[in-house]
Amino acid sequence: MLASICRTNLTKLQRGAAAFGTAAEEIRKPKTAIVMLNMGGPETVDQVGGYLHRIMTDRDMIQLPVQSKLGPWIASRRTEEVQKKYNEIGGGSPILKWTNTQGKLLTEMLDRILPDSAPHKHYVAFRYVPPFTEETFAQLEKDGVERAVIFSQYPQYSCATTGSSLNAIADFYKNRNVPSNITFSMIERWGNHPLLGKVFAERIRDKLQLFPENVRDDVLVLFTAHSLPLKAVSRGDTYPHEVSATVSSTMQQLGTRNPHRLVWQSKVGPLPWLQPYTDDAIKAYAKQGRKHLILVPIAFVNEHIETLHELDIEYCDELAKEAGIEQIERAAAPNDHPIFIEAMTDVVAQHLSSGQHVSKQFLTRCPHCVSARCHSSKEFFKKLCNNNEKPEPIAATS
């Protein structure tokens, strides 16, 4: 419905994004906030220590024995090593830059197709580095927005990622009155949107063209996503099958005969996680004689340490040479690809047009969940997103 409208306007928006005046943004009071949730990444090496400390002490993200002591110890021990990795990719993570670029293009397009809810303004709410969740929500209250759409930038939901970011919002309002003048709603998962699969398919096509024609149809496509502790999978976390759904959508959009597999990266700590691990899979396929590979970061919407260092340097360079891989390419993350901006716009526009506040999928707990924090968080969002008077659906225009 909205795809043709989005496609027509996107090129103009991208040309104007860099030159969009900050003064004009300050003059136009935002009516609708699009709050973009993500874990974030340190912009400088000086932020690495605090970033790791917050991750290692967040029980929503990772659970360790005696976490209050072991978490800070692990963070301190790993800081120098991780700082070195950030130096190797330019001195910091580009995730904030990419999120702001995506947010600006998204809200400009929303202003065009949904004038009734305009002006739209994007806000970034990171979990482990500035801008922190609490700072962002204090700012949107100060800005006097009428509606706030909480929009997860993890397309596939996990209690450890989106769940942790949502818990941080609930924590912010634990000892603070929820503003009665703001209507809240949330988009917590969108991994099955067809345009998301389409942009990943385009990224794969770009890389397939780099292979010799005589091997192109046999290139193995390895979809790689951040792994998850098996304890969370056994509890019923929906992340693995949501990632698989995005993979299936991508292959359908790709329409090639290439074989593919889903593998998992970025394991942390001694406990068992989802396998096969990406590095082990590369080595195993090399032994099987599969020497032409494409890595696709299927659960990441922009470049950061897991793509720029783990995939590009550790796997595509160092490991591939060691394993005897003849050619390995890494598909780019969606970043500011026109189809990805179109996908984000369609997700948010459909959400605003539907009048939906919070999904029943989010409010349903995992079958083996015994977390009091999870229960209280879901109850909080049920009230937050439903206590407001239901907004009228917003119709898109051309």
C-alpha positions, 0 to 999 in steps of 0.5 A, spaced: 500 500 500 505 504 502 511 501 498 510 505 491 509 512 495 515 510 499 519 509 493 517 515 489 519 520 495 525 516 498 531 519 493 529 526 494 529 525 502 536 522 501 539 528 497 536 533 502 537 529 509 544 531 510 542 539 508 536 538 513 537 545 517 537 543 525 534 550 526 528 548 522 527 542 527 527 546 533 522 551 531 517 545 529 515 542 535 514 534 534 507 531 535 510 524 534 516 521 537 519 515 534 523 512 539 529 507 536 531 502 541 538 499 541 544 496 545 548 502 542 556 502 541 561 506 544 563 512 540 570 512 543 575 507 546 574 511 552 567 509 553 568 501 552 569 500 559 563 503 562 559 499 556 562 493 557 560 494 565 553 495 563 552 489 559 556 484 564 551 487 570 545 486 566 541 480 567 536 481 562 542 480 557 547 475 560 546 471 567 552 470 571 553 467 578 555 472 583 554 477 577 555 483 581 562 481 582 563 477 576 560 481 571 565 488 573 571 483 573 570 480 566 568 487 563 575 490 566 579 484 564 576 485 557 576 492 556 583 493 553 582 487 548 575 490 546 578 497 545 584 494 541 578 492 536 575 498 536 581 502 534 582 497 528 575 499 526 576 506 526 576 508 534 569 507 535 562 504 533 558 507 527 551 505 530 549 512 533 551 515 526 547 510 522 541 510 527 541 517 526 541 517 519 536 512 519 531 516 523 532 522 519 530 519 513 524 515 516 521 521 519 522 525 513 518 520 509 513 519 515 512 527 514 510 526 507 505 520 507 502 521 514 501 529 515 496 528 520 501 525 525 507 530 523 511 533 525 515 526 526 521 526 530 526 520 531 529 519 538 535 514 540 534 510 546 541 506 547 541 501 553 549 501 554 552 508 552 549 515 551 544 517 549 541 512 555 534 510 555 532 515 561 535 521 558 531 520 551 525 519 555 526 525 559 527 529 553 521 527 549 517 529 555 520 536 555 519 536 548 512 535 549 510 530 544 503 528 543 504 520 541 511 516 542 512 510 538 517 505 541 520 502 535 525 496 537 531 496 532 532 489 533 527 486 528 527 479 531 525 479 538 529 477 544 528 478 551 535 479 552 535 485 547 528 488 546 526 485 552 532 489 556 531 495 552 523 495 554 525 493 561 529 500 562 523 504 560 519 500 565 525 502 570 525 509 568 517 510 570 518 506 576 519 512 581 516 517 576 509 519 574 507 517 566 505 523 563 498 523 561 499 527 555 503 522 551 499 516 548 504 511 548 505 505 543 510 500 541 513 496 535 517 490 538 518 485 532 518 486 525 522 481 522 517 478 517 516 484 514 517 483 506 521 489 505 526 487 510 527 480 506 528 484 500 533 489 502 537 483 505 536 479 498 539 486 494 545 486 499 546 478 497 545 479 490 551 485 490 556 480 493 554 474 488 556 479 482 563 479 485 564 471 484 566 468 478 560 466 473 562 458 473 561 458 481 556 463 482 550 459 483 554 454 488 556 460 493 554 458 500 550 463 503 551 463 511 546 467 515 549 469 521 546 472 527 548 474 534 547 467 538 543 466 545 544 462 551 540 455 550 537 456 557 533 462 554 531 458 548 529 452 552 525 457 556 521 459 550 525 465 547 522 467 540 528 469 537 531 463 534 524 462 530 523 469 528 530 470 525 529 463 521 523 467 518 527 473 516 532 468 513 526 464 509 523 471 507 530 473 504 531 467 500 524 467 497 526 474 495 532 472 492 530 467 488 536 463 486 539 456 487 544 458 492 544 453 498 544 457 505 544 455 512 543 459 519 549 460 524 550 464 530 556 468 532 558 472 538 557 467 544 559 470 551 561 466 557 562 459 558 555 456 558 552 453 552 549 457 546 545 456 540 550 453 535 553 452 530 557 457 531 559 462 525 567 461 525 566 453 526 561 453 520 566 456 516 572 451 518 567 445 517 565 447 510 572 449 508 574 441 510 568 439 506 570 443 500 566 449 500 570 454 498 566 460 496 561 463 501 557 469 503 556 472 510 549 475 511 548 479 518 541 477 518 539 480 525 543 487 525 540 493 521 546 497 521 554 496 521 557 495 528 563 491 532 560 485 530 560 486 523 566 490 522 570 487 526 568 480 528 565 478 521 570 482 516 577 482 520 576 475 524 572 471 520 573 474 512 580 475 513 584 471 518 579 465 519 578 465 512 585 465 510 587 460 515 581 455 513 583 455 506 577 459 503 578 461 496 573 467 496 568 469 502 564 476 502 560 479 507 553 482 505 553 489 508 548 491 513 541 495 511 544 501 513 541 507 509 539 502 503 532 505 500 529 499 500 530 499 508 528 506 509 522 504 505 521 498 510 522 502 516 517 507 514 511 502 512 512 498 519 511 505 522 506 507 518 502 501 518 502 501 526 500 508 526 494 507 521 492 501 525 491 504 532 494 498 535 498 500 542 501 493 544 501 486 541 498 480 544 505 477 542 509 481 546 504 480 552 504 473 552 510 470 556 515 464 555 512 458 557 517 457 562 518 464 564 519 465 572 521 472 572 518 476 576 521 482 572 518 480 566 511 479 569 512 486 572 514 489 565 509 486 561 504 489 566 507 496 566 507 496 558 499 493 558 497 499 562 502 504 559 500 503 552 492 501 553 491 507 559 491 512 554 485 514 550 485 510 543 488 514 538 484 515 531 487 511 525 492 515 521 490 515 514 496 515 509 496 520 503 500 521 497 
